[in-house]
């Protein structure tokens, strides 16, 4: 499995909920892509940060999703008032997963 974190930093406090809404809209498209497994949205209101974690069956599925979702990320950023940065993206290989 592989995981991607897309991190929106410096989001104005009054735009956190709007950011979450735009990210949720984008996720509704991403969840239908081949190899999608799971998604998490985490927020630090104090730091003005919204992170989106998506989990993929394989590195290839994760890479393919980036091409498919690129325009949606641009639209999501454009819809966040007071935010004009490109989100940071980190990619990880999942080496352990547990549920309880």
Phi and psi restraints in degrees (range 20) as a CNS / XPLOR table:
assign (resid 1 and name C) (resid 2 and name N)
       (resid 2 and name CA) (resid 2 and name C) 1.0 -134.2 20.0 2
assign (resid 2 and name N) (resid 2 and name CA)
       (resid 2 and name C) (resid 3 and name N) 1.0 152.6 20.0 2
assign (resid 2 and name C) (resid 3 and name N)
       (resid 3 and name CA) (resid 3 and name C) 1.0 -132.7 20.0 2
assign (resid 3 and name N) (resid 3 and name CA)
       (resid 3 and name C) (resid 4 and name N) 1.0 141.2 20.0 2
assign (resid 3 and name C) (resid 4 and name N)
       (resid 4 and name CA) (resid 4 and name C) 1.0 -120.0 20.0 2
assign (resid 4 and name N) (resid 4 and name CA)
       (resid 4 and name C) (resid 5 and name N) 1.0 135.6 20.0 2
assign (resid 4 and name C) (resid 5 and name N)
       (resid 5 and name CA) (resid 5 and name C) 1.0 -109.1 20.0 2
assign (resid 5 and name N) (resid 5 and name CA)
       (resid 5 and name C) (resid 6 and name N) 1.0 126.0 20.0 2
assign (resid 5 and name C) (resid 6 and name N)
       (resid 6 and name CA) (resid 6 and name C) 1.0 -111.4 20.0 2
assign (resid 6 and name N) (resid 6 and name CA)
       (resid 6 and name C) (resid 7 and name N) 1.0 117.0 20.0 2
assign (resid 6 and name C) (resid 7 and name N)
       (resid 7 and name CA) (resid 7 and name C) 1.0 -115.2 20.0 2
assign (resid 7 and name N) (resid 7 and name CA)
       (resid 7 and name C) (resid 8 and name N) 1.0 120.5 20.0 2
assign (resid 7 and name C) (resid 8 and name N)
       (resid 8 and name CA) (resid 8 and name C) 1.0 -98.8 20.0 2
assign (resid 8 and name N) (resid 8 and name CA)
       (resid 8 and name C) (resid 9 and name N) 1.0 109.6 20.0 2
assign (resid 8 and name C) (resid 9 and name N)
       (resid 9 and name CA) (resid 9 and name C) 1.0 -109.7 20.0 2
assign (resid 9 and name N) (resid 9 and name CA)
       (resid 9 and name C) (resid 10 and name N) 1.0 151.1 20.0 2
assign (resid 9 and name C) (resid 10 and name N)
       (resid 10 and name CA) (resid 10 and name C) 1.0 75.8 20.0 2
assign (resid 10 and name N) (resid 10 and name CA)
       (resid 10 and name C) (resid 11 and name N) 1.0 24.4 20.0 2
assign (resid 10 and name C) (resid 11 and name N)
       (resid 11 and name CA) (resid 11 and name C) 1.0 -74.0 20.0 2
assign (resid 11 and name N) (resid 11 and name CA)
       (resid 11 and name C) (resid 12 and name N) 1.0 127.1 20.0 2
assign (resid 11 and name C) (resid 12 and name N)
       (resid 12 and name CA) (resid 12 and name C) 1.0 -57.0 20.0 2
assign (resid 12 and name N) (resid 12 and name CA)
       (resid 12 and name C) (resid 13 and name N) 1.0 140.9 20.0 2
assign (resid 12 and name C) (resid 13 and name N)
       (resid 13 and name CA) (resid 13 and name C) 1.0 -51.4 20.0 2
assign (resid 13 and name N) (resid 13 and name CA)
       (resid 13 and name C) (resid 14 and name N) 1.0 -41.6 20.0 2
assign (resid 13 and name C) (resid 14 and name N)
       (resid 14 and name CA) (resid 14 and name C) 1.0 -75.1 20.0 2
assign (resid 14 and name N) (resid 14 and name CA)
       (resid 14 and name C) (resid 15 and name N) 1.0 -1.1 20.0 2
assign (resid 14 and name C) (resid 15 and name N)
       (resid 15 and name CA) (resid 15 and name C) 1.0 -111.7 20.0 2
assign (resid 15 and name N) (resid 15 and name CA)
       (resid 15 and name C) (resid 16 and name N) 1.0 4.8 20.0 2
assign (resid 15 and name C) (resid 16 and name N)
       (resid 16 and name CA) (resid 16 and name C) 1.0 -59.4 20.0 2
assign (resid 16 and name N) (resid 16 and name CA)
       (resid 16 and name C) (resid 17 and name N) 1.0 -50.4 20.0 2
assign (resid 16 and name C) (resid 17 and name N)
       (resid 17 and name CA) (resid 17 and name C) 1.0 -63.8 20.0 2
assign (resid 17 and name N) (resid 17 and name CA)
       (resid 17 and name C) (resid 18 and name N) 1.0 -38.6 20.0 2
assign (resid 17 and name C) (resid 18 and name N)
       (resid 18 and name CA) (resid 18 and name C) 1.0 -63.0 20.0 2
assign (resid 18 and name N) (resid 18 and name CA)
       (resid 18 and name C) (resid 19 and name N) 1.0 -40.4 20.0 2
assign (resid 18 and name C) (resid 19 and name N)
       (resid 19 and name CA) (resid 19 and name C) 1.0 -62.8 20.0 2
assign (resid 19 and name N) (resid 19 and name CA)
       (resid 19 and name C) (resid 20 and name N) 1.0 -45.4 20.0 2
assign (resid 19 and name C) (resid 20 and name N)
       (resid 20 and name CA) (resid 20 and name C) 1.0 -59.9 20.0 2
assign (resid 20 and name N) (resid 20 and name CA)
       (resid 20 and name C) (resid 21 and name N) 1.0 -41.1 20.0 2
assign (resid 20 and name C) (resid 21 and name N)
       (resid 21 and name CA) (resid 21 and name C) 1.0 -62.7 20.0 2
assign (resid 21 and name N) (resid 21 and name CA)
       (resid 21 and name C) (resid 22 and name N) 1.0 -46.2 20.0 2
assign (resid 21 and name C) (resid 22 and name N)
       (resid 22 and name CA) (resid 22 and name C) 1.0 -64.2 20.0 2
assign (resid 22 and name N) (resid 22 and name CA)
       (resid 22 and name C) (resid 23 and name N) 1.0 -40.9 20.0 2
assign (resid 22 and name C) (resid 23 and name N)
       (resid 23 and name CA) (resid 23 and name C) 1.0 -63.6 20.0 2
assign (resid 23 and name N) (resid 23 and name CA)
       (resid 23 and name C) (resid 24 and name N) 1.0 -41.0 20.0 2
assign (resid 23 and name C) (resid 24 and name N)
       (resid 24 and name CA) (resid 24 and name C) 1.0 -62.2 20.0 2
assign (resid 24 and name N) (resid 24 and name CA)
       (resid 24 and name C) (resid 25 and name N) 1.0 -40.0 20.0 2
assign (resid 24 and name C) (resid 25 and name N)
       (resid 25 and name CA) (resid 25 and name C) 1.0 -61.4 20.0 2
assign (resid 25 and name N) (resid 25 and name CA)
       (resid 25 and name C) (resid 26 and name N) 1.0 -43.5 20.0 2
assign (resid 25 and name C) (resid 26 and name N)
       (resid 26 and name CA) (resid 26 and name C) 1.0 -63.9 20.0 2
assign (resid 26 and name N) (resid 26 and name CA)
       (resid 26 and name C) (resid 27 and name N) 1.0 -40.6 20.0 2
assign (resid 26 and name C) (resid 27 and name N)
       (resid 27 and name CA) (resid 27 and name C) 1.0 -63.2 20.0 2
assign (resid 27 and name N) (resid 27 and name CA)
       (resid 27 and name C) (resid 28 and name N) 1.0 -29.9 20.0 2
assign (resid 27 and name C) (resid 28 and name N)
       (resid 28 and name CA) (resid 28 and name C) 1.0 -63.0 20.0 2
assign (resid 28 and name N) (resid 28 and name CA)
       (resid 28 and name C) (resid 29 and name N) 1.0 -26.5 20.0 2
assign (resid 28 and name C) (resid 29 and name N)
       (resid 29 and name CA) (resid 29 and name C) 1.0 -82.0 20.0 2
assign (resid 29 and name N) (resid 29 and name CA)
       (resid 29 and name C) (resid 30 and name N) 1.0 -43.8 20.0 2
assign (resid 29 and name C) (resid 30 and name N)
       (resid 30 and name CA) (resid 30 and name C) 1.0 -62.9 20.0 2
assign (resid 30 and name N) (resid 30 and name CA)
       (resid 30 and name C) (resid 31 and name N) 1.0 -36.8 20.0 2
assign (resid 30 and name C) (resid 31 and name N)
       (resid 31 and name CA) (resid 31 and name C) 1.0 -63.6 20.0 2
assign (resid 31 and name N) (resid 31 and name CA)
       (resid 31 and name C) (resid 32 and name N) 1.0 -17.8 20.0 2
assign (resid 31 and name C) (resid 32 and name N)
       (resid 32 and name CA) (resid 32 and name C) 1.0 -91.6 20.0 2
assign (resid 32 and name N) (resid 32 and name CA)
       (resid 32 and name C) (resid 33 and name N) 1.0 -2.9 20.0 2
assign (resid 32 and name C) (resid 33 and name N)
       (resid 33 and name CA) (resid 33 and name C) 1.0 -76.9 20.0 2
assign (resid 33 and name N) (resid 33 and name CA)
       (resid 33 and name C) (resid 34 and name N) 1.0 147.6 20.0 2
assign (resid 33 and name C) (resid 34 and name N)
       (resid 34 and name CA) (resid 34 and name C) 1.0 -59.2 20.0 2
assign (resid 34 and name N) (resid 34 and name CA)
       (resid 34 and name C) (resid 35 and name N) 1.0 136.0 20.0 2
assign (resid 34 and name C) (resid 35 and name N)
       (resid 35 and name CA) (resid 35 and name C) 1.0 88.2 20.0 2
assign (resid 35 and name N) (resid 35 and name CA)
       (resid 35 and name C) (resid 36 and name N) 1.0 -3.8 20.0 2
assign (resid 35 and name C) (resid 36 and name N)
       (resid 36 and name CA) (resid 36 and name C) 1.0 -67.4 20.0 2
assign (resid 36 and name N) (resid 36 and name CA)
       (resid 36 and name C) (resid 37 and name N) 1.0 136.9 20.0 2
assign (resid 36 and name C) (resid 37 and name N)
       (resid 37 and name CA) (resid 37 and name C) 1.0 -117.5 20.0 2
assign (resid 37 and name N) (resid 37 and name CA)
       (resid 37 and name C) (resid 38 and name N) 1.0 -46.0 20.0 2
assign (resid 37 and name C) (resid 38 and name N)
       (resid 38 and name CA) (resid 38 and name C) 1.0 -163.0 20.0 2
assign (resid 38 and name N) (resid 38 and name CA)
       (resid 38 and name C) (resid 39 and name N) 1.0 163.5 20.0 2
assign (resid 38 and name C) (resid 39 and name N)
       (resid 39 and name CA) (resid 39 and name C) 1.0 -147.1 20.0 2
assign (resid 39 and name N) (resid 39 and name CA)
       (resid 39 and name C) (resid 40 and name N) 1.0 146.9 20.0 2
assign (resid 39 and name C) (resid 40 and name N)
       (resid 40 and name CA) (resid 40 and name C) 1.0 -134.9 20.0 2
assign (resid 40 and name N) (resid 40 and name CA)
       (resid 40 and name C) (resid 41 and name N) 1.0 141.0 20.0 2
assign (resid 40 and name C) (resid 41 and name N)
       (resid 41 and name CA) (resid 41 and name C) 1.0 -120.0 20.0 2
assign (resid 41 and name N) (resid 41 and name CA)
       (resid 41 and name C) (resid 42 and name N) 1.0 124.0 20.0 2
assign (resid 41 and name C) (resid 42 and name N)
       (resid 42 and name CA) (resid 42 and name C) 1.0 -122.7 20.0 2
assign (resid 42 and name N) (resid 42 and name CA)
       (resid 42 and name C) (resid 43 and name N) 1.0 147.5 20.0 2
assign (resid 42 and name C) (resid 43 and name N)
       (resid 43 and name CA) (resid 43 and name C) 1.0 -135.1 20.0 2
assign (resid 43 and name N) (resid 43 and name CA)
       (resid 43 and name C) (resid 44 and name N) 1.0 140.9 20.0 2
assign (resid 43 and name C) (resid 44 and name N)
       (resid 44 and name CA) (resid 44 and name C) 1.0 -118.3 20.0 2
assign (resid 44 and name N) (resid 44 and name CA)
       (resid 44 and name C) (resid 45 and name N) 1.0 98.3 20.0 2
assign (resid 44 and name C) (resid 45 and name N)
       (resid 45 and name CA) (resid 45 and name C) 1.0 -63.8 20.0 2
assign (resid 45 and name N) (resid 45 and name CA)
       (resid 45 and name C) (resid 46 and name N) 1.0 -36.1 20.0 2
assign (resid 45 and name C) (resid 46 and name N)
       (resid 46 and name CA) (resid 46 and name C) 1.0 -64.7 20.0 2
assign (resid 46 and name N) (resid 46 and name CA)
       (resid 46 and name C) (resid 47 and name N) 1.0 -36.4 20.0 2
assign (resid 46 and name C) (resid 47 and name N)
       (resid 47 and name CA) (resid 47 and name C) 1.0 -93.7 20.0 2
assign (resid 47 and name N) (resid 47 and name CA)
       (resid 47 and name C) (resid 48 and name N) 1.0 -7.1 20.0 2
assign (resid 47 and name C) (resid 48 and name N)
       (resid 48 and name CA) (resid 48 and name C) 1.0 67.8 20.0 2
assign (resid 48 and name N) (resid 48 and name CA)
       (resid 48 and name C) (resid 49 and name N) 1.0 43.6 20.0 2
assign (resid 48 and name C) (resid 49 and name N)
       (resid 49 and name CA) (resid 49 and name C) 1.0 -125.8 20.0 2
assign (resid 49 and name N) (resid 49 and name CA)
       (resid 49 and name C) (resid 50 and name N) 1.0 134.0 20.0 2
assign (resid 49 and name C) (resid 50 and name N)
       (resid 50 and name CA) (resid 50 and name C) 1.0 -123.9 20.0 2
assign (resid 50 and name N) (resid 50 and name CA)
       (resid 50 and name C) (resid 51 and name N) 1.0 123.6 20.0 2
assign (resid 50 and name C) (resid 51 and name N)
       (resid 51 and name CA) (resid 51 and name C) 1.0 -115.6 20.0 2
assign (resid 51 and name N) (resid 51 and name CA)
       (resid 51 and name C) (resid 52 and name N) 1.0 137.3 20.0 2
assign (resid 51 and name C) (resid 52 and name N)
       (resid 52 and name CA) (resid 52 and name C) 1.0 -116.4 20.0 2
assign (resid 52 and name N) (resid 52 and name CA)
       (resid 52 and name C) (resid 53 and name N) 1.0 122.6 20.0 2
assign (resid 52 and name C) (resid 53 and name N)
       (resid 53 and name CA) (resid 53 and name C) 1.0 -110.1 20.0 2
assign (resid 53 and name N) (resid 53 and name CA)
       (resid 53 and name C) (resid 54 and name N) 1.0 123.1 20.0 2
assign (resid 53 and name C) (resid 54 and name N)
       (resid 54 and name CA) (resid 54 and name C) 1.0 -117.9 20.0 2
assign (resid 54 and name N) (resid 54 and name CA)
       (resid 54 and name C) (resid 55 and name N) 1.0 140.9 20.0 2
assign (resid 54 and name C) (resid 55 and name N)
       (resid 55 and name CA) (resid 55 and name C) 1.0 -114.2 20.0 2
assign (resid 55 and name N) (resid 55 and name CA)
       (resid 55 and name C) (resid 56 and name N) 1.0 136.3 20.0 2
assign (resid 55 and name C) (resid 56 and name N)
       (resid 56 and name CA) (resid 56 and name C) 1.0 -128.0 20.0 2
assign (resid 56 and name N) (resid 56 and name CA)
       (resid 56 and name C) (resid 57 and name N) 1.0 151.1 20.0 2
assign (resid 56 and name C) (resid 57 and name N)
       (resid 57 and name CA) (resid 57 and name C) 1.0 -61.1 20.0 2
assign (resid 57 and name N) (resid 57 and name CA)
       (resid 57 and name C) (resid 58 and name N) 1.0 -35.0 20.0 2
assign (resid 57 and name C) (resid 58 and name N)
       (resid 58 and name CA) (resid 58 and name C) 1.0 -149.0 20.0 2
assign (resid 58 and name N) (resid 58 and name CA)
       (resid 58 and name C) (resid 59 and name N) 1.0 164.9 20.0 2
assign (resid 58 and name C) (resid 59 and name N)
       (resid 59 and name CA) (resid 59 and name C) 1.0 -62.5 20.0 2
assign (resid 59 and name N) (resid 59 and name CA)
       (resid 59 and name C) (resid 60 and name N) 1.0 -39.0 20.0 2
assign (resid 59 and name C) (resid 60 and name N)
       (resid 60 and name CA) (resid 60 and name C) 1.0 -62.3 20.0 2
assign (resid 60 and name N) (resid 60 and name CA)
       (resid 60 and name C) (resid 61 and name N) 1.0 -44.5 20.0 2
assign (resid 60 and name C) (resid 61 and name N)
       (resid 61 and name CA) (resid 61 and name C) 1.0 -60.9 20.0 2
assign (resid 61 and name N) (resid 61 and name CA)
       (resid 61 and name C) (resid 62 and name N) 1.0 -40.4 20.0 2
assign (resid 61 and name C) (resid 62 and name N)
       (resid 62 and name CA) (resid 62 and name C) 1.0 -63.8 20.0 2
assign (resid 62 and name N) (resid 62 and name CA)
       (resid 62 and name C) (resid 63 and name N) 1.0 -45.7 20.0 2
assign (resid 62 and name C) (resid 63 and name N)
       (resid 63 and name CA) (resid 63 and name C) 1.0 -62.9 20.0 2
assign (resid 63 and name N) (resid 63 and name CA)
       (resid 63 and name C) (resid 64 and name N) 1.0 -43.6 20.0 2
assign (resid 63 and name C) (resid 64 and name N)
       (resid 64 and name CA) (resid 64 and name C) 1.0 -62.4 20.0 2
assign (resid 64 and name N) (resid 64 and name CA)
       (resid 64 and name C) (resid 65 and name N) 1.0 -35.8 20.0 2
assign (resid 64 and name C) (resid 65 and name N)
       (resid 65 and name CA) (resid 65 and name C) 1.0 -66.4 20.0 2
assign (resid 65 and name N) (resid 65 and name CA)
       (resid 65 and name C) (resid 66 and name N) 1.0 -30.5 20.0 2
assign (resid 65 and name C) (resid 66 and name N)
       (resid 66 and name CA) (resid 66 and name C) 1.0 -64.7 20.0 2
assign (resid 66 and name N) (resid 66 and name CA)
       (resid 66 and name C) (resid 67 and name N) 1.0 -39.8 20.0 2
assign (resid 66 and name C) (resid 67 and name N)
       (resid 67 and name CA) (resid 67 and name C) 1.0 -65.3 20.0 2
assign (resid 67 and name N) (resid 67 and name CA)
       (resid 67 and name C) (resid 68 and name N) 1.0 -45.8 20.0 2
assign (resid 67 and name C) (resid 68 and name N)
       (resid 68 and name CA) (resid 68 and name C) 1.0 -67.2 20.0 2
assign (resid 68 and name N) (resid 68 and name CA)
       (resid 68 and name C) (resid 69 and name N) 1.0 -31.7 20.0 2
assign (resid 68 and name C) (resid 69 and name N)
       (resid 69 and name CA) (resid 69 and name C) 1.0 -96.1 20.0 2
assign (resid 69 and name N) (resid 69 and name CA)
       (resid 69 and name C) (resid 70 and name N) 1.0 -4.8 20.0 2
assign (resid 69 and name C) (resid 70 and name N)
       (resid 70 and name CA) (resid 70 and name C) 1.0 -54.8 20.0 2
assign (resid 70 and name N) (resid 70 and name CA)
       (resid 70 and name C) (resid 71 and name N) 1.0 -46.0 20.0 2
assign (resid 70 and name C) (resid 71 and name N)
       (resid 71 and name CA) (resid 71 and name C) 1.0 -69.0 20.0 2
assign (resid 71 and name N) (resid 71 and name CA)
       (resid 71 and name C) (resid 72 and name N) 1.0 -33.1 20.0 2
assign (resid 71 and name C) (resid 72 and name N)
       (resid 72 and name CA) (resid 72 and name C) 1.0 -65.9 20.0 2
assign (resid 72 and name N) (resid 72 and name CA)
       (resid 72 and name C) (resid 73 and name N) 1.0 -36.6 20.0 2
assign (resid 72 and name C) (resid 73 and name N)
       (resid 73 and name CA) (resid 73 and name C) 1.0 -65.6 20.0 2
assign (resid 73 and name N) (resid 73 and name CA)
       (resid 73 and name C) (resid 74 and name N) 1.0 -42.3 20.0 2
assign (resid 73 and name C) (resid 74 and name N)
       (resid 74 and name CA) (resid 74 and name C) 1.0 -60.4 20.0 2
assign (resid 74 and name N) (resid 74 and name CA)
       (resid 74 and name C) (resid 75 and name N) 1.0 -43.4 20.0 2
assign (resid 74 and name C) (resid 75 and name N)
       (resid 75 and name CA) (resid 75 and name C) 1.0 -64.9 20.0 2
assign (resid 75 and name N) (resid 75 and name CA)
       (resid 75 and name C) (resid 76 and name N) 1.0 -41.9 20.0 2
assign (resid 75 and name C) (resid 76 and name N)
       (resid 76 and name CA) (resid 76 and name C) 1.0 -60.8 20.0 2
assign (resid 76 and name N) (resid 76 and name CA)
       (resid 76 and name C) (resid 77 and name N) 1.0 -45.2 20.0 2
assign (resid 76 and name C) (resid 77 and name N)
       (resid 77 and name CA) (resid 77 and name C) 1.0 -63.4 20.0 2
assign (resid 77 and name N) (resid 77 and name CA)
       (resid 77 and name C) (resid 78 and name N) 1.0 -40.6 20.0 2
assign (resid 77 and name C) (resid 78 and name N)
       (resid 78 and name CA) (resid 78 and name C) 1.0 -64.3 20.0 2
assign (resid 78 and name N) (resid 78 and name CA)
       (resid 78 and name C) (resid 79 and name N) 1.0 -24.1 20.0 2
assign (resid 78 and name C) (resid 79 and name N)
       (resid 79 and name CA) (resid 79 and name C) 1.0 -89.5 20.0 2
assign (resid 79 and name N) (resid 79 and name CA)
       (resid 79 and name C) (resid 80 and name N) 1.0 0.1 20.0 2
assign (resid 79 and name C) (resid 80 and name N)
       (resid 80 and name CA) (resid 80 and name C) 1.0 -98.5 20.0 2
assign (resid 80 and name N) (resid 80 and name CA)
       (resid 80 and name C) (resid 81 and name N) 1.0 110.6 20.0 2
assign (resid 80 and name C) (resid 81 and name N)
       (resid 81 and name CA) (resid 81 and name C) 1.0 -62.3 20.0 2
assign (resid 81 and name N) (resid 81 and name CA)
       (resid 81 and name C) (resid 82 and name N) 1.0 132.7 20.0 2
assign (resid 81 and name C) (resid 82 and name N)
       (resid 82 and name CA) (resid 82 and name C) 1.0 77.8 20.0 2
assign (resid 82 and name N) (resid 82 and name CA)
       (resid 82 and name C) (resid 83 and name N) 1.0 9.0 20.0 2
assign (resid 82 and name C) (resid 83 and name N)
       (resid 83 and name CA) (resid 83 and name C) 1.0 -126.8 20.0 2
assign (resid 83 and name N) (resid 83 and name CA)
       (resid 83 and name C) (resid 84 and name N) 1.0 124.1 20.0 2
assign (resid 83 and name C) (resid 84 and name N)
       (resid 84 and name CA) (resid 84 and name C) 1.0 -136.6 20.0 2
assign (resid 84 and name N) (resid 84 and name CA)
       (resid 84 and name C) (resid 85 and name N) 1.0 21.6 20.0 2
assign (resid 84 and name C) (resid 85 and name N)
       (resid 85 and name CA) (resid 85 and name C) 1.0 -93.0 20.0 2
assign (resid 85 and name N) (resid 85 and name CA)
       (resid 85 and name C) (resid 86 and name N) 1.0 155.6 20.0 2
assign (resid 85 and name C) (resid 86 and name N)
       (resid 86 and name CA) (resid 86 and name C) 1.0 -80.5 20.0 2
assign (resid 86 and name N) (resid 86 and name CA)
       (resid 86 and name C) (resid 87 and name N) 1.0 130.2 20.0 2
assign (resid 86 and name C) (resid 87 and name N)
       (resid 87 and name CA) (resid 87 and name C) 1.0 -64.7 20.0 2
assign (resid 87 and name N) (resid 87 and name CA)
       (resid 87 and name C) (resid 88 and name N) 1.0 148.5 20.0 2
assign (resid 87 and name C) (resid 88 and name N)
       (resid 88 and name CA) (resid 88 and name C) 1.0 -79.1 20.0 2
assign (resid 88 and name N) (resid 88 and name CA)
       (resid 88 and name C) (resid 89 and name N) 1.0 142.1 20.0 2
assign (resid 88 and name C) (resid 89 and name N)
       (resid 89 and name CA) (resid 89 and name C) 1.0 -125.6 20.0 2
assign (resid 89 and name N) (resid 89 and name CA)
       (resid 89 and name C) (resid 90 and name N) 1.0 129.9 20.0 2
assign (resid 89 and name C) (resid 90 and name N)
       (resid 90 and name CA) (resid 90 and name C) 1.0 -124.7 20.0 2
assign (resid 90 and name N) (resid 90 and name CA)
       (resid 90 and name C) (resid 91 and name N) 1.0 144.8 20.0 2
assign (resid 90 and name C) (resid 91 and name N)
       (resid 91 and name CA) (resid 91 and name C) 1.0 -122.5 20.0 2
assign (resid 91 and name N) (resid 91 and name CA)
       (resid 91 and name C) (resid 92 and name N) 1.0 141.1 20.0 2
assign (resid 91 and name C) (resid 92 and name N)
       (resid 92 and name CA) (resid 92 and name C) 1.0 -137.4 20.0 2
assign (resid 92 and name N) (resid 92 and name CA)
       (resid 92 and name C) (resid 93 and name N) 1.0 150.2 20.0 2
assign (resid 92 and name C) (resid 93 and name N)
       (resid 93 and name CA) (resid 93 and name C) 1.0 -93.6 20.0 2
assign (resid 93 and name N) (resid 93 and name CA)
       (resid 93 and name C) (resid 94 and name N) 1.0 130.7 20.0 2
assign (resid 93 and name C) (resid 94 and name N)
       (resid 94 and name CA) (resid 94 and name C) 1.0 -83.1 20.0 2
assign (resid 94 and name N) (resid 94 and name CA)
       (resid 94 and name C) (resid 95 and name N) 1.0 119.2 20.0 2
assign (resid 94 and name C) (resid 95 and name N)
       (resid 95 and name CA) (resid 95 and name C) 1.0 -105.3 20.0 2
assign (resid 95 and name N) (resid 95 and name CA)
       (resid 95 and name C) (resid 96 and name N) 1.0 -13.0 20.0 2
assign (resid 95 and name C) (resid 96 and name N)
       (resid 96 and name CA) (resid 96 and name C) 1.0 -153.9 20.0 2
assign (resid 96 and name N) (resid 96 and name CA)
       (resid 96 and name C) (resid 97 and name N) 1.0 137.9 20.0 2
assign (resid 96 and name C) (resid 97 and name N)
       (resid 97 and name CA) (resid 97 and name C) 1.0 -142.3 20.0 2
assign (resid 97 and name N) (resid 97 and name CA)
       (resid 97 and name C) (resid 98 and name N) 1.0 128.9 20.0 2
assign (resid 97 and name C) (resid 98 and name N)
       (resid 98 and name CA) (resid 98 and name C) 1.0 -135.2 20.0 2
assign (resid 98 and name N) (resid 98 and name CA)
       (resid 98 and name C) (resid 99 and name N) 1.0 147.0 20.0 2
assign (resid 98 and name C) (resid 99 and name N)
       (resid 99 and name CA) (resid 99 and name C) 1.0 -123.2 20.0 2
assign (resid 99 and name N) (resid 99 and name CA)
       (resid 99 and name C) (resid 100 and name N) 1.0 155.4 20.0 2
